[in-house]
Amino acid sequence: FCSGYWIQPGVRVIGCSMTMHVKLTTADGTSCELQTEQGCSVLQLKEQLAENHAIPQDCQQLVLDEQILDNAFSLPKEESVSLTLVLSEGLTTGAINLIDSVEPDGSQWDEKVKVEPGYQGALCWYRWESGSTFGLGGMIDQMSEEQAREFMEEAQRKRWVSKDPYLEEVSRLCEYYKAPGLYEALSKADLSKVNGKGISFFKALEELLRSTWPARCAGDCPEPRGFRYSPGTFGQCTVHP
């Protein structure tokens, strides 16, 4: 037994004719053996483990010669191989735990980004930025020089500007890191509890999504996303807490 999952010693999965014997050993010494296709991918082996041992794929890390194997990695075309199976609490459980465990937002993000209730009490994220003077030319033309200067200074004054609903931004973050179903699970766990610590939660969630990427997805992890607002040609911005 390890991290909440039972490994059933001796269970074998019969693959096709060109099979390979795989021995998996956990940190506590428990082991199991599988028969799988030679040259199969790590992802295919994880799918077998999920099916036969009820271990979610995002809770599995397979290690060969002290190297964590990417899902796209092809196992050697040999008769046998020994791997280390590292079991974790899983992305979903870890993300839900963050709702209660992260610290309240401090002053480190003052004059950068914040999350607080907005229209009808819904959480929104805000960016500290200068106001825009786009489209004000016609108004300024009708003012005196002094009035125009004061008007422009006020328009350009830095302020908190509401960008998007916070929960939508969390949903987009999950999609960006290819975590289908995670936002739904977080919503059921009550994301309203992150009020007062929305930035801390968002930052910790992105770090968790990035750290679990090799175990969940093939290929390189994408660039850090942060808060992103893309209304069109004008006004696009990205904020990394």
C-alpha positions as CSV (number, residue, x, y, z in Angstrom):
1,F,0.0,0.0,0.0
2,C,1.4,3.4,-1.0
3,S,-0.2,6.9,-1.1
4,G,-3.7,5.5,-0.9
5,Y,-3.4,2.9,-3.7
6,W,-3.1,-0.9,-3.5
7,I,-0.6,-2.7,-5.7
8,Q,-1.7,-6.2,-6.4
9,P,1.4,-8.4,-6.6
10,G,1.4,-10.9,-9.4
11,V,-1.3,-9.4,-11.5
12,R,-0.4,-9.7,-15.2
13,V,-1.7,-8.0,-18.2
14,I,-1.5,-10.0,-21.4
15,G,-0.5,-7.9,-24.4
16,C,0.2,-8.9,-28.0
17,S,2.7,-11.6,-29.2
18,M,5.8,-9.4,-29.0
19,T,5.5,-8.9,-25.2
20,M,7.9,-7.4,-22.6
21,H,8.0,-8.3,-19.0
22,V,7.8,-5.1,-16.8
23,K,8.5,-5.1,-13.1
24,L,7.4,-2.0,-11.2
25,T,8.6,-1.3,-7.7
26,T,7.4,1.4,-5.3
27,A,9.4,3.3,-2.7
28,D,8.1,0.9,0.1
29,G,9.3,-2.2,-1.9
30,T,5.9,-3.3,-3.1
31,S,6.1,-4.6,-6.6
32,C,3.9,-5.8,-9.4
33,E,4.6,-7.3,-12.9
34,L,3.0,-6.6,-16.2
35,Q,3.2,-8.0,-19.7
36,T,3.0,-5.3,-22.3
37,E,3.9,-4.7,-25.9
38,Q,7.6,-4.2,-26.6
39,G,8.3,-0.6,-27.4
40,C,5.0,0.7,-26.0
41,S,4.8,4.3,-24.7
42,V,4.9,5.3,-21.0
43,L,1.4,6.6,-21.5
44,Q,0.2,3.1,-22.6
45,L,1.8,1.5,-19.6
46,K,0.1,4.0,-17.3
47,E,-3.2,3.2,-18.9
48,Q,-2.7,-0.4,-18.1
49,L,-1.8,0.4,-14.5
50,A,-4.9,2.6,-14.2
51,E,-7.1,-0.1,-15.6
52,N,-5.7,-3.0,-13.6
53,H,-4.7,-1.4,-10.3
54,A,-7.1,1.6,-10.2
55,I,-4.3,4.1,-9.9
56,P,-5.2,7.4,-11.7
57,Q,-2.7,8.2,-14.4
58,D,-1.9,11.6,-12.9
59,C,-0.8,9.9,-9.7
60,Q,1.8,7.9,-11.5
61,Q,5.4,8.7,-12.3
62,L,7.6,6.0,-13.9
63,V,11.4,6.3,-13.4
64,L,14.2,4.5,-15.3
65,D,17.8,5.0,-14.2
66,E,16.8,7.9,-12.0
67,Q,15.0,9.7,-14.9
68,I,11.3,10.5,-14.8
69,L,9.9,9.2,-18.1
70,D,7.8,11.5,-20.3
71,N,4.4,10.0,-21.5
72,A,5.7,10.0,-25.0
73,F,8.8,8.0,-24.1
74,S,8.9,4.6,-25.8
75,L,10.1,1.7,-23.6
76,P,13.0,-0.3,-25.0
77,K,12.2,-3.3,-27.3
78,E,13.5,-5.8,-24.9
79,E,12.2,-8.9,-23.1
80,S,12.2,-7.3,-19.7
81,V,12.6,-3.9,-18.0
82,S,12.5,-2.8,-14.3
83,L,11.0,0.6,-13.4
84,T,10.4,2.5,-10.3
85,L,6.8,3.6,-9.7
86,V,6.4,6.9,-7.8
87,L,2.9,7.5,-6.5
88,S,1.6,10.9,-5.6
89,E,-1.7,12.3,-4.4
90,G,-2.6,13.3,-7.9
91,L,-3.3,16.6,-9.6
92,T,-7.0,16.9,-8.6
93,T,-6.5,16.1,-4.9
94,G,-3.5,18.4,-4.8
95,A,-5.4,21.3,-6.4
96,I,-8.4,21.0,-4.1
97,N,-6.1,21.0,-1.1
98,L,-4.7,24.3,-2.2
99,I,-8.0,26.0,-1.7
100,D,-7.6,25.7,2.1
101,S,-3.8,25.5,2.4
102,V,-2.6,28.6,0.5
103,E,-1.9,31.8,2.5
104,P,-3.9,35.0,2.2
105,D,-2.7,37.4,-0.4
106,G,-0.2,39.8,1.0
107,S,1.2,43.1,-0.1
108,Q,3.7,41.6,-2.6
109,W,1.3,42.1,-5.5
110,D,0.2,45.6,-4.6
111,E,0.1,47.8,-7.7
112,K,0.3,44.7,-9.9
113,V,-2.7,42.4,-9.8
114,K,-5.5,41.6,-7.3
115,V,-8.6,39.5,-7.0
116,E,-11.7,40.7,-5.2
117,P,-15.5,40.7,-5.6
118,G,-16.8,42.8,-8.4
119,Y,-20.1,43.1,-10.2
120,Q,-22.9,41.3,-8.3
121,G,-20.3,39.9,-5.8
122,A,-18.5,37.7,-8.4
123,L,-14.8,37.4,-8.0
124,C,-12.9,39.4,-10.7
125,W,-9.2,39.9,-11.3
126,Y,-7.8,43.5,-11.6
127,R,-4.6,44.9,-13.1
128,W,-2.9,48.0,-11.8
129,E,-2.4,50.1,-15.0
130,S,-2.5,53.5,-16.6
131,G,-5.7,54.6,-18.1
132,S,-6.1,54.8,-21.9
133,T,-6.4,58.0,-23.9
134,F,-7.5,56.1,-27.0
135,G,-10.4,57.8,-28.8
136,L,-10.2,61.0,-26.7
137,G,-8.9,63.3,-29.4
138,G,-12.3,64.7,-30.3
139,M,-13.1,65.7,-26.7
140,I,-9.7,67.3,-26.2
141,D,-10.0,69.4,-29.3
142,Q,-12.9,71.3,-27.7
143,M,-11.0,72.1,-24.5
144,S,-8.6,74.8,-23.5
145,E,-4.9,73.9,-23.3
146,E,-5.0,73.8,-19.5
147,Q,-8.3,71.7,-19.4
148,A,-6.9,69.3,-22.0
149,R,-3.7,68.8,-19.9
150,E,-5.6,68.1,-16.7
151,F,-8.0,65.8,-18.6
152,M,-5.1,63.8,-20.1
153,E,-3.3,63.5,-16.8
154,E,-6.4,62.1,-15.2
155,A,-7.1,59.7,-18.0
156,Q,-3.5,58.4,-17.8
157,R,-3.6,58.1,-14.0
158,K,-2.8,54.6,-12.7
159,R,-5.7,52.7,-11.3
160,W,-7.2,49.2,-10.7
161,V,-8.8,48.1,-13.9
162,S,-11.2,45.1,-13.9
163,K,-10.2,42.5,-16.6
164,D,-12.2,39.3,-16.4
165,P,-14.2,37.1,-14.0
166,Y,-11.7,35.2,-11.8
167,L,-13.3,31.8,-12.1
168,E,-13.2,32.0,-15.9
169,E,-9.5,32.8,-15.7
170,V,-9.0,29.7,-13.5
171,S,-10.9,27.6,-16.1
172,R,-8.6,28.9,-18.9
173,L,-5.5,28.1,-16.8
174,C,-6.7,24.5,-16.5
175,E,-7.4,24.3,-20.2
176,Y,-4.0,25.8,-21.0
177,Y,-2.2,23.0,-19.1
178,K,-4.4,20.3,-20.5
179,A,-6.1,19.3,-17.3
180,P,-9.7,18.4,-18.5
181,G,-12.1,18.1,-15.6
182,L,-10.0,19.9,-13.1
183,Y,-11.9,23.1,-13.1
184,E,-15.2,21.2,-12.6
185,A,-13.7,19.4,-9.6
186,L,-12.4,22.7,-8.1
187,S,-15.8,24.3,-8.6
188,K,-17.5,21.4,-6.7
189,A,-15.0,22.0,-3.9
190,D,-16.2,25.6,-3.7
191,L,-13.8,28.1,-5.3
192,S,-15.6,31.0,-3.5
193,K,-13.4,30.1,-0.5
194,V,-10.3,31.6,-2.3
195,N,-11.7,35.1,-1.7
196,G,-8.9,37.0,-0.1
197,K,-6.2,34.6,-1.4
198,G,-7.1,34.5,-5.1
199,I,-3.6,35.4,-6.3
200,S,-1.9,32.9,-4.0
201,F,-4.2,30.2,-5.1
202,F,-3.8,31.0,-8.8
203,K,0.0,31.1,-8.5
204,A,0.2,27.8,-6.6
205,L,-2.3,26.1,-9.0
206,E,-0.1,27.1,-12.0
207,E,3.0,25.8,-10.2
208,L,1.2,22.5,-9.5
209,L,0.0,22.2,-13.1
210,R,3.5,22.7,-14.4
211,S,5.2,20.3,-11.9
212,T,2.7,17.5,-12.9
213,W,3.0,18.2,-16.6
214,P,5.6,15.4,-17.4
215,A,3.4,12.8,-15.7
216,R,0.3,13.9,-17.5
217,C,1.2,15.1,-21.0
218,A,3.6,14.4,-23.8
219,G,6.0,17.1,-25.1
220,D,7.4,20.2,-23.5
221,C,5.5,22.1,-20.9
222,P,4.3,25.4,-22.3
223,E,5.5,28.8,-21.2
224,P,4.1,30.1,-17.9
225,R,0.7,31.6,-18.5
226,G,-0.2,33.8,-15.6
227,F,-3.2,36.1,-15.8
228,R,-4.0,36.8,-19.4
229,Y,-6.4,39.3,-21.0
230,S,-6.8,39.4,-24.7
231,P,-9.8,41.4,-25.8
232,G,-8.5,42.0,-29.3
233,T,-5.8,44.0,-31.1
234,F,-5.7,46.6,-28.3
235,G,-5.4,46.1,-24.6
236,Q,-3.8,42.7,-24.4
237,C,-1.8,42.1,-21.3
238,T,-0.2,39.3,-19.2
239,V,0.5,39.4,-15.5
240,H,2.7,36.9,-13.8
241,P,2.2,36.9,-10.0
